[in-house]
Amino acid sequence: MSGTGAWWLEWAYTGFTLFGEHVRWADLIGNMAALATVAFAIRRSIWTWPVQLTGTVLLFAVSVDALLVGNALKQVMFAVLAVYGWYRWSRGMRGGAELPVRPATTRERLLLAGLLSVGTVAVATAFSYTGISWSPWLDAFIFVGSAVAMFAQSRGLVDFWVVWIIVDLVGIPLTLMAGLWVSGLVYGVFFVLAAIGIRDWTRRYRTDQAADRSSRRVTA
């Protein structure tokens, strides 16, 4: 690829050997960025989104190399949703305010579940028909589930953590079968962080609700 302007792809596909397995630099650094993204999300920090964008570029490169088409397309989708999430959170945090979070309504949960179910069937069917993925159903579920989770996250819905947990449980075996050992390990860490995220965001919502009720009593 020398001279083609794709030098970063050459670097992304190189790496080192750990316990007899080839670890790509892009897989390692991209997943470190992904872990940082989750940590920032738990803290409801605006840095969640620029760090997310950095990780998507690296993980796109390594997914292409591993022939995980769905995972590669997911990174493109992540970039678009990260820009949207950055915009939404920036609006909600104007003037130094903390990001307002809340549980999804029943209608929103039904919508998220419907998007996840219908989207997975549609994408898996497309993957199976075209033959672009060696694991179309798992690949499709991760692709659609990630989109649903990021959309819910951009709107400050606590439920996005639940979707991420489900995606993580599917992503662990898929990435290990593809030989992406770092990604498989990171999916396991994501599972733990998502559980922490649910707890912290739920506490924040309850604290905000209690403060709001107290404020209304004072002004009544």
C-alpha positions as semicolon CSV with decimal commas, in nm:
position;residue;x (nm);y (nm);z (nm)
1;M;0,000;0,000;0,000
2;S;0,305;0,226;0,009
3;G;0,256;0,544;-0,185
4;T;-0,121;0,505;-0,198
5;G;-0,194;0,728;0,099
6;A;-0,313;0,431;0,305
7;W;-0,006;0,414;0,529
8;W;-0,227;0,410;0,837
9;L;-0,379;0,080;0,721
10;E;-0,033;-0,077;0,698
11;W;0,036;0,032;1,054
12;A;-0,307;-0,085;1,171
13;Y;-0,247;-0,440;1,048
14;T;0,094;-0,475;1,214
15;G;0,133;-0,554;1,581
16;F;0,296;-0,803;1,816
17;T;0,256;-1,159;1,938
18;L;0,107;-1,227;2,281
19;F;0,060;-1,582;2,411
20;G;0,099;-1,712;2,057
21;E;-0,167;-1,480;1,913
22;H;-0,114;-1,186;1,679
23;V;-0,239;-0,862;1,838
24;R;-0,294;-0,576;1,594
25;W;-0,199;-0,226;1,711
26;A;-0,524;-0,084;1,580
27;D;-0,721;-0,347;1,771
28;L;-0,535;-0,268;2,094
29;I;-0,540;0,114;2,075
30;G;-0,889;0,127;1,924
31;N;-1,027;-0,081;2,208
32;M;-0,841;0,130;2,465
33;A;-1,024;0,430;2,317
34;A;-1,349;0,234;2,334
35;L;-1,290;0,158;2,702
36;A;-1,217;0,524;2,766
37;T;-1,541;0,608;2,588
38;V;-1,741;0,394;2,829
39;A;-1,559;0,542;3,127
40;F;-1,642;0,893;3,006
41;A;-2,004;0,788;2,943
42;I;-2,038;0,667;3,303
43;R;-1,924;1,013;3,414
44;R;-2,157;1,174;3,156
45;S;-1,859;1,363;3,012
46;I;-1,873;1,532;2,671
47;W;-1,534;1,367;2,600
48;T;-1,733;1,049;2,538
49;W;-1,788;1,149;2,177
50;P;-1,448;1,271;2,044
51;V;-1,280;0,968;2,201
52;Q;-1,548;0,750;2,038
53;L;-1,460;0,897;1,697
54;T;-1,090;0,818;1,746
55;G;-1,164;0,456;1,832
56;T;-1,396;0,405;1,536
57;V;-1,126;0,487;1,281
58;L;-0,885;0,232;1,427
59;L;-1,145;-0,042;1,478
60;F;-1,275;0,010;1,125
61;A;-0,930;-0,068;0,988
62;V;-0,884;-0,382;1,196
63;S;-1,236;-0,508;1,119
64;V;-1,171;-0,480;0,745
65;D;-0,852;-0,681;0,788
66;A;-1,040;-0,953;0,983
67;L;-1,319;-0,966;0,721
68;L;-1,582;-0,867;0,978
69;V;-1,793;-0,665;0,737
70;G;-2,073;-0,599;0,984
71;N;-1,828;-0,483;1,246
72;A;-1,657;-0,254;0,994
73;L;-1,989;-0,102;0,890
74;K;-2,069;-0,060;1,258
75;Q;-1,766;0,165;1,298
76;V;-1,888;0,388;1,012
77;M;-2,226;0,404;1,182
78;F;-2,055;0,481;1,515
79;A;-1,883;0,782;1,359
80;V;-2,215;0,924;1,238
81;L;-2,392;0,858;1,567
82;A;-2,098;0,998;1,765
83;V;-2,136;1,329;1,582
84;Y;-2,510;1,323;1,657
85;G;-2,450;1,233;2,022
86;W;-2,188;1,506;2,056
87;Y;-2,443;1,757;1,926
88;R;-2,723;1,632;2,156
89;W;-2,508;1,626;2,470
90;S;-2,360;1,968;2,391
91;R;-2,711;2,113;2,382
92;G;-2,809;1,941;2,706
93;M;-2,495;2,058;2,888
94;R;-2,498;2,426;2,792
95;G;-2,377;2,665;3,057
96;G;-2,184;2,391;3,238
97;A;-2,499;2,198;3,334
98;E;-2,478;1,823;3,396
99;L;-2,626;1,594;3,135
100;P;-2,990;1,516;3,225
101;V;-3,054;1,140;3,223
102;R;-3,374;0,939;3,262
103;P;-3,521;0,592;3,209
104;A;-3,693;0,538;2,875
105;T;-4,071;0,552;2,868
106;T;-4,270;0,237;2,785
107;R;-4,324;0,367;2,434
108;E;-3,951;0,436;2,388
109;R;-3,862;0,088;2,515
110;L;-4,103;-0,073;2,272
111;L;-3,953;0,137;1,995
112;L;-3,597;0,037;2,087
113;A;-3,693;-0,332;2,111
114;G;-3,874;-0,314;1,778
115;L;-3,579;-0,148;1,606
116;L;-3,345;-0,409;1,750
117;S;-3,560;-0,705;1,642
118;V;-3,668;-0,589;1,298
119;G;-3,331;-0,436;1,221
120;T;-3,144;-0,755;1,311
121;V;-3,365;-0,969;1,087
122;A;-3,331;-0,725;0,797
123;V;-2,954;-0,685;0,823
124;A;-2,893;-1,058;0,883
125;T;-3,100;-1,140;0,576
126;A;-2,895;-0,895;0,370
127;F;-2,567;-1,034;0,506
128;S;-2,680;-1,394;0,432
129;Y;-2,794;-1,308;0,079
130;T;-2,477;-1,123;-0,015
131;G;-2,241;-1,355;0,173
132;I;-2,039;-1,063;0,305
133;S;-2,028;-1,200;0,660
134;W;-1,930;-1,546;0,784
135;S;-2,157;-1,503;1,088
136;P;-2,451;-1,300;0,953
137;W;-2,689;-1,323;1,251
138;L;-2,437;-1,241;1,522
139;D;-2,277;-0,977;1,303
140;A;-2,617;-0,823;1,229
141;F;-2,721;-0,822;1,593
142;I;-2,403;-0,639;1,697
143;F;-2,445;-0,394;1,410
144;V;-2,808;-0,308;1,488
145;G;-2,774;-0,336;1,867
146;S;-2,484;-0,094;1,868
147;A;-2,684;0,157;1,665
148;V;-2,982;0,129;1,899
149;A;-2,760;0,164;2,207
150;M;-2,580;0,472;2,077
151;F;-2,906;0,635;1,972
152;A;-3,050;0,581;2,321
153;Q;-2,724;0,705;2,475
154;S;-2,734;1,024;2,270
155;R;-3,076;1,099;2,421
156;G;-2,958;1,035;2,779
157;L;-3,167;0,719;2,830
158;V;-3,047;0,492;3,113
159;D;-3,172;0,192;2,915
160;F;-2,889;0,221;2,663
161;W;-2,666;0,040;2,913
162;V;-2,898;-0,264;2,902
163;V;-2,870;-0,280;2,524
164;W;-2,491;-0,259;2,547
165;I;-2,482;-0,551;2,792
166;I;-2,673;-0,769;2,547
167;V;-2,445;-0,662;2,261
168;D;-2,139;-0,742;2,474
169;L;-2,264;-1,094;2,545
170;V;-2,292;-1,155;2,171
171;G;-1,968;-0,976;2,082
172;I;-1,744;-1,184;2,308
173;P;-1,779;-1,517;2,121
174;L;-1,789;-1,351;1,778
175;T;-1,462;-1,161;1,817
176;L;-1,286;-1,459;1,975
177;M;-1,388;-1,679;1,681
178;A;-1,246;-1,412;1,447
179;G;-0,913;-1,412;1,632
180;L;-0,955;-1,061;1,772
181;W;-0,849;-1,151;2,124
182;V;-0,812;-0,796;2,247
183;S;-1,163;-0,713;2,127
184;G;-1,300;-1,024;2,297
185;L;-1,137;-0,929;2,625
186;V;-1,259;-0,572;2,595
187;Y;-1,615;-0,689;2,536
188;G;-1,591;-0,866;2,873
189;V;-1,469;-0,546;3,039
190;F;-1,751;-0,356;2,867
191;F;-1,998;-0,590;3,036
192;V;-1,868;-0,492;3,380
193;L;-1,855;-0,121;3,295
194;A;-2,209;-0,130;3,159
195;A;-2,332;-0,273;3,491
196;I;-2,155;0,013;3,670
197;G;-2,305;0,257;3,421
198;I;-2,660;0,144;3,491
199;R;-2,605;0,187;3,863
200;D;-2,450;0,533;3,834
201;W;-2,697;0,673;3,581
202;T;-2,990;0,539;3,784
203;R;-2,851;0,704;4,098
204;R;-2,808;1,031;3,910
205;Y;-3,166;1,019;3,786
206;R;-3,301;0,950;4,136
207;T;-3,088;1,228;4,284
208;D;-3,212;1,474;4,022
209;Q;-3,572;1,369;4,085
210;A;-3,533;1,413;4,461
211;A;-3,375;1,756;4,412
212;D;-3,656;1,856;4,178
213;R;-3,924;1,748;4,426
214;S;-3,746;1,935;4,705
215;S;-3,724;2,248;4,490
216;R;-4,096;2,235;4,411
217;R;-4,182;2,205;4,781
218;V;-3,969;2,507;4,865
219;T;-4,125;2,724;4,596
220;A;-4,483;2,605;4,664
